Amino acid sequence: MAIAFKIVLVIFALALIAVVLLQKGKSAGLSGAISGGAEHLFGKTKARGLDLFLQRLTIVVAAGFFITALVVAYLVKV
């Protein structure tokens, strides 16, 4: 049982890395620093489609990773 949860934990870890790397960065160097202030002041129309999906997927995968890590820690201790 513990081995199955460890495999699931590794899958969640790899999925979390992939989802985070797929997301667009908040700012890119000096141009991001300059436009970032303007976007904060005037607001930015954010592309909703893929960005929103990746944000929600990141939350789900991170929650799964956290819960699985707690289960694995409990099983190792018992």
C-alpha positions in Angstrom: 0.0 0.0 0.0 2.8 2.4 0.9 4.5 1.7 -2.4 1.4 2.6 -4.4 1.1 5.9 -2.5 4.8 6.7 -3.2 4.2 6.1 -6.9 1.2 8.4 -6.8 3.3 11.0 -4.9 6.0 10.9 -7.6 3.4 11.3 -10.3 1.9 14.3 -8.5 5.4 15.8 -8.1 6.1 15.5 -11.8 2.7 16.9 -12.7 3.2 19.8 -10.4 6.6 20.6 -11.9 5.1 20.4 -15.5 2.1 22.6 -14.7 4.2 25.3 -13.0 6.6 25.3 -15.9 3.8 25.7 -18.4 2.5 28.9 -16.8 3.4 32.2 -18.2 5.7 34.3 -16.1 4.4 37.4 -14.3 7.2 39.7 -15.6 10.1 39.3 -18.0 13.1 41.3 -17.0 13.2 45.1 -17.3 10.3 45.3 -19.7 8.2 43.4 -17.2 9.3 45.8 -14.4 8.2 48.8 -16.4 4.9 47.4 -17.7 4.2 45.7 -14.4 3.7 49.0 -12.7 1.4 50.3 -15.4 -0.6 47.0 -15.3 -1.0 47.3 -11.6 -2.1 51.0 -11.9 -4.4 50.7 -14.9 -5.3 47.0 -14.7 -4.6 44.3 -17.2 -7.0 42.3 -19.3 -5.7 38.8 -18.6 -6.1 36.1 -21.1 -8.7 33.9 -19.4 -8.6 30.6 -21.2 -5.4 28.7 -20.7 -4.0 30.8 -17.9 -7.1 30.2 -15.8 -7.1 26.5 -16.5 -3.5 26.2 -15.5 -4.0 28.1 -12.3 -6.9 25.9 -11.3 -5.0 22.8 -12.3 -2.0 23.9 -10.3 -4.2 24.3 -7.2 -5.7 20.8 -7.7 -2.3 19.1 -8.3 -0.7 20.9 -5.4 -3.5 19.8 -3.1 -3.2 16.2 -4.3 0.5 16.3 -3.8 0.1 17.7 -0.2 -2.5 15.2 0.8 -0.5 12.3 -0.7 2.6 13.5 1.0 0.8 13.4 4.4 -0.5 9.9 3.7 2.9 8.6 2.8 4.4 10.2 5.9 1.8 8.6 8.0 2.3 5.2 6.4 6.0 5.3 6.8 5.7 6.2 10.5 3.2 3.4 11.2 
